């Protein structure tokens, strides 16, 4: 029989492992310093008004054949090229493009620029100018003339319709035999069997 040591447990070199732990801590501190230098907190833009129109109804009422090989941008639903995802309906698509994840991918924070008194006054002035331009563009005399022309066209159209209807009635009366003659001959008319019943 072989002799057994009194202590059968494994022995650890505490000094060596303390040295390894210290090296690992120093490496992590070095990486943190590099990350702070390279990836300083990103300064994102403030939230601003969308400059393009969201196209929700271009695919409305159209049917598309989708198979395994169809790219995600052409598959059913609304495709967001910024986030590379497909949303199944228009309401969820609007929620997505107004949401935090999409705005972050665009490089914007969800914070809005705080309005100052001067910016509000400028905005009010700009809106007043737009209203004044609309009033100038709206010419009452030309508008009344257009309405009169439209009414004239409508009257002529109705007259033509009445004349066509009268001609059609006269043609129908000429083709039908008189009622007295039909009674003498013993029939009610030349129409279909439904008409006679």
N, CA, C and O of each residue as an XYZ file, in Angstrom:
788
protein
N       0.827     -1.183      0.000
C       0.000      0.000      0.000
C       0.863      1.233      0.000
O       1.891      1.327      0.670
N       0.384      2.183     -0.794
C       1.125      3.440     -0.860
C       0.751      4.292      0.320
O      -0.370      4.233      0.826
N       1.674      5.060      0.737
C       1.377      5.921      1.884
C       0.574      7.122      1.422
O       0.864      7.696      0.372
N      -0.419      7.503      2.182
C      -1.287      8.628      1.843
C      -0.855      9.858      2.616
O      -0.510      9.787      3.796
N      -0.881     10.991      1.924
C      -0.545     12.213      2.662
C      -1.649     12.520      3.664
O      -2.805     12.137      3.482
N      -1.271     13.208      4.707
C      -2.246     13.526      5.757
C      -3.322     14.478      5.241
O      -4.498     14.324      5.570
N      -2.920     15.466      4.426
C      -3.890     16.440      3.888
C      -4.086     16.151      2.399
O      -3.175     16.382      1.603
N      -5.239     15.660      2.021
C      -5.494     15.264      0.633
C      -6.025     16.409     -0.237
O      -6.206     16.212     -1.439
N      -6.277     17.580      0.316
C      -6.817     18.704     -0.456
C      -5.730     19.367     -1.295
O      -4.542     19.321     -0.975
N      -6.199     20.000     -2.406
C      -5.270     20.668     -3.315
C      -4.788     21.975     -2.693
O      -5.556     22.691     -2.051
N      -3.552     22.264     -2.886
C      -2.966     23.479     -2.330
C      -2.884     24.554     -3.412
O      -2.516     24.278     -4.554
N      -3.235     25.790     -3.033
C      -3.220     26.925     -3.958
C      -2.085     27.857     -3.584
O      -1.790     28.075     -2.408
N      -1.456     28.401     -4.616
C      -0.384     29.366     -4.391
C      -1.041     30.742     -4.336
O      -1.299     31.353     -5.373
N      -1.307     31.224     -3.136
C      -2.050     32.474     -2.950
C      -1.307     33.660     -3.528
O      -1.948     34.555     -4.078
N      -0.033     33.712     -3.437
C       0.735     34.845     -3.959
C       0.605     34.941     -5.481
O       0.476     36.037     -6.027
N       0.639     33.802     -6.157
C       0.534     33.810     -7.622
C      -0.846     34.310     -8.062
O      -0.949     35.110     -8.992
N      -1.888     33.848     -7.406
C      -3.241     34.267     -7.797
C      -3.520     35.728     -7.451
O      -4.273     36.398     -8.157
N      -2.921     36.223     -6.373
C      -3.047     37.653     -6.069
C      -2.376     38.484     -7.152
O      -2.885     39.538     -7.534
N      -1.236     38.014     -7.647
C      -0.524     38.726     -8.715
C      -1.366     38.729     -9.996
O      -1.465     39.762    -10.659
N      -1.978     37.581    -10.358
C      -2.816     37.503    -11.554
C      -4.044     38.420    -11.438
O      -4.429     39.075    -12.406
N      -4.650     38.459    -10.250
C      -5.813     39.327    -10.045
C      -5.425     40.791    -10.192
O      -6.168     41.576    -10.782
N      -4.273     41.160     -9.662
C      -3.803     42.546     -9.782
C      -3.558     42.912    -11.244
O      -3.897     44.020    -11.660
N      -2.979     42.006    -12.031
C      -2.744     42.266    -13.455
C      -4.069     42.459    -14.197
O      -4.204     43.357    -15.028
N      -5.050     41.595    -13.881
C      -6.348     41.699    -14.540
C      -7.010     43.039    -14.220
O      -7.587     43.668    -15.107
N      -6.935     43.483    -12.963
C      -7.508     44.785    -12.585
C      -6.844     45.918    -13.343
O      -7.520     46.848    -13.782
N      -5.531     45.854    -13.505
C      -4.813     46.906    -14.229
C      -5.222     46.933    -15.700
O      -5.366     48.006    -16.284
N      -5.412     45.751    -16.303
C      -5.846     45.696    -17.696
C      -7.242     46.306    -17.859
O      -7.494     47.041    -18.813
N      -8.141     45.997    -16.928
C      -9.505     46.537    -17.000
C      -9.503     48.051    -16.850
O     -10.242     48.751    -17.541
N      -8.662     48.558    -15.937
C      -8.563     50.018    -15.775
C      -8.040     50.661    -17.051
O      -8.497     51.738    -17.436
N      -7.087     50.012    -17.709
C      -6.538     50.529    -18.963
C      -7.596     50.556    -20.058
O      -7.657     51.510    -20.833
N      -8.443     49.507    -20.131
C      -9.517     49.466    -21.128
C     -10.547     50.551    -20.861
O     -11.033     51.185    -21.798
N     -10.887     50.774    -19.594
C     -11.849     51.824    -19.246
C     -11.338     53.182    -19.669
O     -12.105     54.004    -20.171
N     -10.041     53.433    -19.473
C      -9.455     54.716    -19.880
C      -9.546     54.882    -21.391
O      -9.871     55.965    -21.880
N      -9.255     53.795    -22.146
C      -9.337     53.865    -23.605
C     -10.771     54.105    -24.053
O     -11.005     54.896    -24.967
N     -11.741     53.432    -23.424
C     -13.150     53.603    -23.787
C     -13.608     55.032    -23.550
O     -14.370     55.587    -24.342
N     -13.143     55.623    -22.465
C     -13.541     57.005    -22.176
C     -12.950     57.953    -23.196
O     -13.578     58.946    -23.566
N     -11.731     57.650    -23.658
C     -11.119     58.530    -24.658
C     -11.802     58.364    -26.005
O     -12.121     59.355    -26.662
N     -12.035     57.099    -26.434
C     -12.622     56.838    -27.746
C     -14.127     57.080    -27.748
O     -14.626     57.812    -28.603
N     -14.846     56.494    -26.829
C     -16.308     56.529    -26.837
C     -16.863     57.461    -25.793
O     -17.680     57.055    -24.966
N     -16.436     58.694    -25.816
C     -17.001     59.672    -24.894
C     -18.499     59.746    -25.162
O     -18.933     59.463    -26.279
N     -19.289     60.116    -24.178
C     -20.738     60.152    -24.375
C     -21.096     60.916    -25.644
O     -20.639     62.037    -25.864
N     -21.924     60.286    -26.473
C     -22.286     60.858    -27.758
C     -23.243     62.016    -27.534
O     -24.244     61.885    -26.828
N     -22.927     63.136    -28.136
C     -23.803     64.294    -28.067
C     -24.834     64.158    -29.174
O     -24.505     64.312    -30.350
N     -26.073     63.873    -28.812
C     -27.124     63.657    -29.793
C     -27.861     64.964    -30.068
O     -27.905     65.871    -29.238
N     -28.445     65.024    -31.286
C     -29.227     66.202    -31.661
C     -30.517     66.250    -30.862
O     -31.016     65.225    -30.398
N     -31.043     67.437    -30.711
C     -32.358     67.574    -30.088
C     -33.427     67.154    -31.096
O     -33.208     67.217    -32.306
N     -34.548     66.739    -30.604
C     -35.643     66.276    -31.440
C     -36.121     67.413    -32.338
O     -36.291     68.543    -31.879
N     -36.337     67.114    -33.618
C     -36.788     68.161    -34.541
C     -37.892     67.628    -35.443
O     -38.163     66.427    -35.464
N     -38.520     68.521    -36.179
C     -39.652     68.183    -37.036
C     -39.176     67.339    -38.213
O     -38.109     67.586    -38.776
N     -39.978     66.342    -38.578
C     -39.661     65.486    -39.721
C     -39.742     66.313    -40.996
O     -40.690     67.077    -41.182
N     -38.742     66.164    -41.887
C     -38.695     66.971    -43.098
C     -39.256     66.253    -44.318
O     -39.247     66.803    -45.419
N     -39.739     65.041    -44.134
C     -40.285     64.271    -45.250
C     -41.677     63.780    -44.878
O     -42.043     63.721    -43.704
N     -42.450     63.428    -45.915
C     -43.810     62.943    -45.689
C     -43.760     61.429    -45.542
O     -43.115     60.746    -46.338
N     -44.435     60.905    -44.534
C     -44.476     59.462    -44.306
C     -45.469     58.859    -45.289
O     -46.634     59.253    -45.332
N     -44.992     57.887    -46.086
C     -45.821     57.271    -47.113
C     -46.517     56.051    -46.541
O     -45.912     54.985    -46.424
N     -47.793     56.201    -46.183
C     -48.550     55.100    -45.598
C     -49.496     54.436    -46.588
O     -49.880     53.283    -46.387
N     -49.883     55.135    -47.656
C     -50.917     54.584    -48.514
C     -50.439     54.203    -49.909
O     -51.271     54.014    -50.796
N     -49.134     54.081    -50.142
C     -48.675     53.676    -51.472
C     -48.971     52.207    -51.741
O     -49.222     51.836    -52.888
N     -48.950     51.354    -50.703
C     -49.207     49.927    -50.877
C     -50.661     49.565    -50.574
O     -51.021     48.388    -50.576
N     -51.484     50.559    -50.317
C     -52.873     50.314    -49.924
C     -53.654     49.694    -51.080
O     -53.654     50.226    -52.190
N     -54.319     48.573    -50.817
C     -55.145     47.930    -51.825
C     -54.382     47.102    -52.835
O     -54.981     46.616    -53.794
N     -53.082     46.921    -52.660
C     -52.275     46.139    -53.590
C     -51.947     44.795    -52.960
O     -51.748     44.691    -51.749
N     -51.893     43.777    -53.793
C     -51.521     42.458    -53.282
C     -50.142     42.098    -53.834
O     -49.833     42.378    -54.992
N     -49.324     41.476    -52.994
C     -47.952     41.132    -53.352
C     -47.740     39.654    -53.031
O     -48.168     39.168    -51.984
N     -47.075     38.947    -53.946
C     -46.734     37.553    -53.687
C     -45.409     37.537    -52.931
O     -44.416     38.108    -53.381
N     -45.410     36.877    -51.782
C     -44.218     36.823    -50.936
C     -43.792     35.369    -50.804
O     -44.608     34.498    -50.501
N     -42.513     35.114    -51.034
C     -41.987     33.764    -50.848
C     -40.741     33.811    -49.978
O     -40.430     34.849    -49.393
N     -40.026     32.695    -49.889
C     -38.848     32.635    -49.015
C     -37.744     33.592    -49.451
O     -37.008     34.118    -48.616
N     -37.632     33.816    -50.749
C     -36.525     34.612    -51.286
C     -36.823     36.108    -51.349
O     -35.953     36.888    -51.736
N     -38.010     36.517    -50.984
C     -38.373     37.930    -51.029
C     -37.582     38.704    -49.969
O     -37.575     38.310    -48.803
N     -36.916     39.797    -50.355
C     -36.177     40.572    -49.341
C     -37.133     41.196    -48.328
O     -38.302     41.437    -48.632
N     -36.633     41.454    -47.133
C     -37.506     41.971    -46.067
C     -38.090     43.332    -46.422
O     -39.186     43.669    -45.976
N     -37.370     44.117    -47.220
C     -37.882     45.441    -47.570
C     -39.113     45.360    -48.465
O     -39.893     46.311    -48.519
N     -39.307     44.231    -49.178
C     -40.451     44.090    -50.071
C     -41.493     43.127    -49.525
O     -42.493     42.858    -50.191
N     -41.277     42.609    -48.331
C     -42.257     41.690    -47.753
C     -43.451     42.480    -47.227
O     -43.439     43.711    -47.243
N     -44.463     41.787    -46.769
C     -45.690     42.452    -46.330
C     -45.468     43.347    -45.139
O     -44.726     42.991    -44.223
N     -46.093     44.492    -45.136
C     -45.971     45.427    -44.023
C     -45.169     46.658    -44.411
O     -44.913     46.905    -45.589
N     -44.781     47.419    -43.412
C     -44.025     48.659    -43.605
C     -42.587     48.429    -43.180
O     -42.335     47.963    -42.068
N     -41.640     48.751    -44.053
C     -40.224     48.500    -43.799
C     -39.541     49.780    -43.339
O     -39.693     50.829    -43.966
N     -38.789     49.695    -42.245
C     -38.005     50.831    -41.746
C     -36.547     50.564    -42.120
O     -35.921     49.649    -41.587
N     -36.011     51.374    -43.045
C     -34.640     51.138    -43.492
C     -33.607     51.612    -42.473
O     -32.451     51.195    -42.545
N     -33.982     52.458    -41.538
C     -33.052     52.919    -40.504
C     -32.790     51.805    -39.500
O     -31.644     51.544    -39.135
N     -33.863     51.148    -39.057
C     -33.748     50.096    -38.038
C     -33.709     48.699    -38.649
O     -33.484     47.722    -37.934
N     -33.926     48.589    -39.967
C     -33.942     47.320    -40.687
C     -34.951     46.358    -40.059
O     -34.607     45.246    -39.657
N     -36.209     46.812    -39.983
C     -37.261     45.962    -39.427
C     -38.544     46.169    -40.231
O     -38.703     47.174    -40.923
N     -39.453     45.204    -40.127
C     -40.746     45.272    -40.805
C     -41.831     45.358    -39.746
O     -41.856     44.572    -38.798
N     -42.731     46.326    -39.918
C     -43.860     46.497    -39.003
C     -45.122     46.194    -39.801
O     -45.250     46.629    -40.946
N     -46.052     45.455    -39.209
C     -47.168     44.897    -39.961
C     -48.285     45.878    -40.297
O     -48.951     45.692    -41.315
N     -48.523     46.909    -39.496
C     -49.613     47.826    -39.825
C     -49.193     49.277    -39.637
O     -48.160     49.562    -39.032
N     -50.012     50.198    -40.168
C     -49.641     51.607    -40.217
C     -49.566     52.248    -38.833
O     -48.706     53.095    -38.593
N     -50.443     51.860    -37.933
C     -50.443     52.461    -36.592
C     -49.157     52.106    -35.856
O     -48.524     52.966    -35.245
N     -48.778     50.832    -35.919
C     -47.531     50.424    -35.263
C     -46.312     51.020    -35.954
O     -45.303     51.288    -35.301
N     -46.392     51.236    -37.282
C     -45.285     51.867    -37.992
C     -45.096     53.309    -37.520
O     -43.970     53.758    -37.311
N     -46.207     54.029    -37.354
C     -46.107     55.408    -36.850
C     -45.559     55.422    -35.424
O     -44.742     56.275    -35.077
N     -46.014     54.472    -34.599
C     -45.462     54.375    -33.242
C     -43.966     54.112    -33.291
O     -43.211     54.663    -32.489
N     -43.528     53.266    -34.233
C     -42.106     52.929    -34.332
C     -41.273     54.136    -34.733
O     -40.254     54.425    -34.105
N     -41.705     54.856    -35.794
C     -40.862     55.972    -36.266
C     -40.884     57.157    -35.309
O     -40.010     58.021    -35.379
N     -41.866     57.210    -34.421
C     -41.868     58.263    -33.406
C     -41.252     57.784    -32.097
O     -41.165     58.546    -31.134
N     -40.830     56.539    -32.060
C     -40.345     55.947    -30.818
C     -38.880     56.217    -30.535
O     -38.149     56.754    -31.367
N     -38.474     55.827    -29.332
C     -37.131     56.102    -28.823
C     -36.052     55.367    -29.612
O     -35.015     55.947    -29.934
N     -36.288     54.101    -29.923
C     -35.269     53.305    -30.613
C     -34.968     53.885    -31.997
O     -33.802     54.026    -32.365
N     -36.001     54.220    -32.761
C     -35.822     54.766    -34.103
C     -35.120     56.127    -34.050
O     -34.204     56.394    -34.828
N     -35.559     56.974    -33.131
C     -34.952     58.305    -33.015
C     -33.483     58.198    -32.604
O     -32.648     58.975    -33.068
N     -33.171     57.243    -31.742
C     -31.781     57.043    -31.333
C     -30.943     56.584    -32.527
O     -29.802     57.019    -32.688
N     -31.506     55.704    -33.367
C     -30.780     55.259    -34.559
C     -30.573     56.398    -35.555
O     -29.614     56.380    -36.326
N     -31.454     57.377    -35.544
C     -31.293     58.563    -36.388
C     -30.277     59.543    -35.813
O     -29.844     60.467    -36.501
N     -29.895     59.341    -34.547
C     -28.915     60.222    -33.907
C     -29.555     61.359    -33.139
O     -28.940     62.411    -32.961
N     -30.767     61.165    -32.685
C     -31.451     62.214    -31.922
C     -31.787     61.709    -30.526
O     -32.057     60.527    -30.312
N     -31.761     62.631    -29.603
C     -32.243     62.301    -28.263
C     -33.736     62.604    -28.247
O     -34.254     63.190    -29.198
N     -34.421     62.226    -27.207
C     -35.854     62.481    -27.141
C     -36.157     63.819    -26.463
O     -37.289     64.083    -26.057
N     -35.127     64.653    -26.352
C     -35.322     65.963    -25.728
C     -35.638     67.003    -26.790
O     -35.128     66.938    -27.909
N     -36.478     67.958    -26.433
C     -36.899     69.003    -27.349
C     -36.201     70.303    -26.955
O     -35.984     70.580    -25.776
N     -35.856     71.093    -27.974
C     -35.204     72.376    -27.697
C     -36.161     73.277    -26.929
O     -37.336     73.398    -27.275
N     -35.647     73.894    -25.899
C     -36.476     74.781    -25.091
C     -36.699     76.084    -25.850
O     -35.752     76.693    -26.347
N     -37.949     76.501    -25.934
C     -38.282     77.715    -26.685
C     -37.976     78.951    -25.865
O     -38.216     79.002    -24.659
N     -37.439     79.944    -26.552
C     -37.190     81.225    -25.891
C     -38.272     82.212    -26.344
O     -39.016     81.940    -27.286
N     -38.347     83.327    -25.681
C     -39.346     84.337    -26.008
C     -39.158     84.845    -27.437
O     -40.131     85.035    -28.167
N     -37.898     85.065    -27.835
C     -37.626     85.567    -29.190
C     -38.068     84.568    -30.260
O     -38.647     84.958    -31.273
N     -37.795     83.275    -30.035
C     -38.172     82.277    -31.045
C     -39.697     82.184    -31.178
O     -40.207     81.991    -32.282
N     -40.422     82.318    -30.076
C     -41.889     82.277    -30.131
C     -42.417     83.485    -30.893
O     -43.331     83.351    -31.707
N     -41.852     84.662    -30.638
C     -42.287     85.874    -31.352
C     -42.020     85.750    -32.850
O     -42.857     86.141    -33.663
N     -40.869     85.212    -33.217
C     -40.541     85.037    -34.639
C     -41.530     84.073    -35.292
O     -41.964     84.292    -36.423
N     -41.878     83.022    -34.586
C     -42.808     82.035    -35.138
C     -44.187     82.655    -35.344
O     -44.833     82.393    -36.358
N     -44.645     83.469    -34.400
C     -45.945     84.141    -34.526
C     -45.941     85.090    -35.719
O     -46.911     85.134    -36.476
N     -44.870     85.844    -35.892
C     -44.755     86.763    -37.031
C     -44.790     86.002    -38.358
O     -45.448     86.423    -39.309
N     -44.081     84.887    -38.406
C     -44.057     84.088    -39.639
C     -45.455     83.573    -39.964
O     -45.860     83.578    -41.126
N     -46.195     83.128    -38.954
C     -47.559     82.648    -39.181
C     -48.481     83.769    -39.640
O     -49.349     83.545    -40.484
N     -48.307     84.977    -39.096
C     -49.124     86.117    -39.530
C     -48.863     86.438    -40.998
O     -49.794     86.725    -41.750
N     -47.593     86.390    -41.404
C     -47.246     86.665    -42.807
C     -47.887     85.640    -43.737
O     -48.376     85.994    -44.810
N     -47.886     84.376    -43.334
C     -48.504     83.337    -44.160
C     -49.996     83.595    -44.325
O     -50.528     83.441    -45.424
N     -50.677     83.984    -43.254
C     -52.113     84.266    -43.325
C     -52.401     85.448    -44.246
O     -53.363     85.421    -45.013
N     -51.564     86.486    -44.170
C     -51.754     87.656    -45.033
C     -51.575     87.285    -46.500
O     -52.318     87.766    -47.355
N     -50.598     86.436    -46.797
C     -50.376     86.003    -48.180
C     -51.570     85.205    -48.694
O     -51.952     85.348    -49.855
N     -52.158     84.377    -47.854
C     -53.330     83.602    -48.264
C     -54.505     84.530    -48.570
O     -55.246     84.292    -49.524
N     -54.682     85.586    -47.771
C     -55.779     86.523    -48.007
C     -55.586     87.251    -49.330
O     -56.556     87.488    -50.050
N     -54.347     87.610    -49.661
C     -54.076     88.297    -50.921
C     -54.348     87.374    -52.107
O     -54.875     87.801    -53.134
N     -53.980     86.102    -51.947
C     -54.176     85.148    -53.038
C     -55.656     84.884    -53.295
O     -56.039     84.551    -54.417
N     -56.462     85.024    -52.303
C     -57.887     84.736    -52.427
C     -58.581     85.948    -53.035
O     -58.847     86.927    -52.338
N     -58.871     85.888    -54.307
C     -59.507     87.006    -55.014
C     -61.000     86.707    -55.141
O     -61.396     85.728    -55.774
N     -61.813     87.555    -54.537
C     -63.252     87.320    -54.464
C     -63.918     87.369    -55.840
O     -64.777     86.540    -56.140
N     -63.536     88.319    -56.664
C     -64.186     88.471    -57.967
C     -63.946     87.242    -58.847
O     -64.880     86.727    -59.463
N     -62.721     86.780    -58.906
C     -62.426     85.613    -59.746
C     -63.123     84.367    -59.197
O     -63.560     83.512    -59.967
N     -63.227     84.265    -57.899
C     -63.898     83.116    -57.287
C     -65.392     83.112    -57.636
O     -65.956     82.062    -57.947
N     -66.031     84.288    -57.584
C     -67.452     84.380    -57.944
C     -67.672     84.023    -59.413
O     -68.654     83.365    -59.758
N     -66.759     84.457    -60.271
C     -66.868     84.145    -61.687
C     -66.751     82.637    -61.916
O     -67.497     82.074    -62.718
N     -65.833     81.991    -61.227
C     -65.674     80.540    -61.343
C     -66.945     79.818    -60.893
O     -67.385     78.866    -61.537
N     -67.528     80.272    -59.789
C     -68.763     79.646    -59.301
C     -69.896     79.798    -60.311
O     -70.667     78.863    -60.529
N     -69.998     80.988    -60.934
C     -71.049     81.221    -61.927
C     -70.859     80.289    -63.125
O     -71.831     79.741    -63.644
N     -69.616     80.108    -63.563
C     -69.338     79.212    -64.692
C     -69.696     77.764    -64.346
O     -70.241     77.038    -65.177
N     -69.392     77.362    -63.143
C     -69.715     75.998    -62.721
C     -71.232     75.779    -62.692
O     -71.711     74.724    -63.107
N     -71.991     76.770    -62.204
C     -73.446     76.662    -62.168
C     -74.015     76.578    -63.588
O     -74.952     75.821    -63.843
N     -73.443     77.361    -64.507
C     -73.885     77.357    -65.901
C     -73.670     75.981    -66.533
O     -74.545     75.464    -67.226
N     -72.511     75.405    -66.290
C     -72.217     74.073    -66.824
C     -73.172     73.031    -66.247
O     -73.624     72.136    -66.961
N     -73.475     73.150    -64.960
C     -74.381     72.210    -64.311
C     -75.789     72.300    -64.915
O     -76.437     71.275    -65.125
N     -76.264     73.519    -65.197
C     -77.581     73.706    -65.800
C     -77.631     73.076    -67.190
O     -78.601     72.399    -67.530
N     -76.596     73.295    -67.987
C     -76.551     72.722    -69.330
C     -76.541     71.196    -69.264
O     -77.209     70.533    -70.058
N     -75.802     70.653    -68.340
C     -75.731     69.202    -68.179
C     -77.105     68.633    -67.836
O     -77.512     67.614    -68.393
N     -77.825     69.290    -66.918
C     -79.153     68.822    -66.534
C     -80.126     68.898    -67.711
O     -80.948     67.998    -67.883
N     -80.047     69.976    -68.539
C     -80.915     70.113    -69.712
C     -80.669     68.962    -70.690
O     -81.610     68.357    -71.203
N     -79.400     68.673    -70.935
C     -79.065     67.582    -71.850
C     -79.606     66.250    -71.339
O     -80.122     65.448    -72.118
N     -79.492     66.017    -70.056
C     -79.999     64.774    -69.470
C     -81.518     64.662    -69.655
O     -82.031     63.597    -69.996
N     -82.231     65.777    -69.426
C     -83.688     65.775    -69.584
C     -84.080     65.470    -71.033
O     -84.998     64.687    -71.277
N     -83.377     66.094    -72.003
C     -83.673     65.865    -73.415
C     -83.453     64.399    -73.787
O     -84.266     63.805    -74.494
N     -82.347     63.816    -73.307
C     -82.053     62.410    -73.594
C     -83.127     61.502    -72.997
O     -83.534     60.520    -73.618
N     -83.577     61.832    -71.801
C     -84.597     61.022    -71.141
C     -85.914     61.087    -71.923
O     -86.577     60.066    -72.102
N     -86.296     62.285    -72.388
C     -87.524     62.444    -73.166
C     -87.456     61.657    -74.475
O     -88.423     60.999    -74.859
N     -86.297     61.727    -75.168
C     -86.135     60.992    -76.420
C     -86.269     59.493    -76.180
O     -86.894     58.785    -76.970
N     -85.681     59.012    -75.088
C     -85.753     57.581    -74.775
C     -87.193     57.168    -74.498
O     -87.605     56.081    -74.902
N     -87.974     58.020    -73.809
C     -89.371     57.718    -73.523
C     -90.195     57.690    -74.815
O     -91.035     56.808    -74.992
N     -89.962     58.646    -75.713
C     -90.688     58.691    -76.988
C     -90.388     57.448    -77.816
O     -91.302     56.879    -78.411
N     -89.153     57.021    -77.868
C     -88.764     55.825    -78.630
C     -89.457     54.600    -78.053
O     -89.910     53.733    -78.801
N     -89.542     54.520    -76.738
C     -90.182     53.375    -76.093
C     -91.679     53.349    -76.385
O     -92.244     52.272    -76.578
N     -92.340     54.522    -76.421
C     -93.771     54.601    -76.703
C     -94.066     54.195    -78.137
O     -95.083     53.552    -78.395
N     -93.196     54.558    -79.078
C     -93.405     54.212    -80.482
C     -93.290     52.709    -80.683
O     -93.992     52.159    -81.532
N     -92.456     52.043    -79.956
C     -92.236     50.616    -80.139
C     -93.342     49.771    -79.515
O     -93.580     48.659    -79.986
N     -94.019     50.239    -78.494
C     -95.071     49.483    -77.829
C     -96.400     49.669    -78.577
O     -96.722     50.775    -79.012
N     -97.174     48.574    -78.723
C     -98.499     48.729    -79.362
C     -99.474     49.408    -78.401
O     -99.306     49.298    -77.186
N    -100.459     50.088    -78.900
C    -101.438     50.729    -78.017
C    -102.174     49.682    -77.176
O    -102.334     48.535    -77.594
N    -102.610     50.089    -76.004
C    -103.267     49.181    -75.060
C    -104.575     48.595    -75.620
O    -104.852     47.415    -75.405
N    -105.372     49.387    -76.326
C    -106.650     48.909    -76.838
C    -106.444     47.783    -77.840
O    -107.143     46.771    -77.802
N    -105.485     47.966    -78.731
C    -105.198     46.956    -79.743
C    -104.723     45.664    -79.085
O    -105.078     44.570    -79.524
N    -103.913     45.798    -78.023
C    -103.395     44.627    -77.324
C    -104.535     43.863    -76.658
O    -104.523     42.633    -76.647
N    -105.512     44.564    -76.107
C    -106.641     43.905    -75.453
C    -107.490     43.146    -76.472
O    -107.925     42.026    -76.205
N    -107.725     43.750    -77.636
C    -108.540     43.106    -78.659
C    -107.860     41.825    -79.143
O    -108.507     40.804    -79.375
N    -106.525     41.911    -79.289
C    -105.794     40.756    -79.809
C    -105.618     39.675    -78.735
O    -105.337     38.522    -79.063
N    -105.779     40.029    -77.486
C    -105.738     39.047    -76.429
C    -104.388     38.870    -75.747
O    -104.141     37.834    -75.130
N    -103.541     39.832    -75.844
C    -102.275     39.750    -75.088
C    -101.946     41.116    -74.501
O    -102.464     42.149    -74.925
N    -101.056     41.078    -73.499
C    -100.780     42.335    -72.791
C     -99.562     43.049    -73.340
O     -99.376     44.226    -73.034
N     -98.725     42.404    -74.134
C     -97.571     43.091    -74.710
C     -96.525     42.126    -75.202
O     -96.667     40.912    -75.058
N     -95.485     42.660    -75.777
C     -94.417     41.849    -76.322
C     -93.276     41.667    -75.335
O     -92.234     41.124    -75.703
N     -93.437     42.098    -74.112
C     -92.358     42.036    -73.109
C     -92.106     40.630    -72.629
O     -92.661     39.674    -73.171
N     -91.285     40.495    -71.630
C     -90.930     39.187    -71.075
C     -92.092     38.656    -70.258
O     -93.070     39.359    -70.003
N     -91.965     37.417    -69.860
C     -93.046     36.797    -69.086
C     -93.191     37.451    -67.717
O     -94.272     37.420    -67.129
N     -92.144     38.023    -67.220
C     -92.219     38.693    -65.919
C     -93.109     39.909    -65.958
O     -93.818     40.210    -64.998
N     -93.065     40.620    -67.100
C     -93.833     41.853    -67.227
C     -95.327     41.565    -67.254
O     -96.117     42.353    -66.735
N     -95.726     40.444    -67.854
C     -97.141     40.121    -67.981
C     -97.745     39.609    -66.681
O     -98.961     39.697    -66.507
N     -96.978     39.102    -65.805
C     -97.507     38.514    -64.558
C     -97.834     39.527    -63.529
O     -98.284     39.175    -62.438
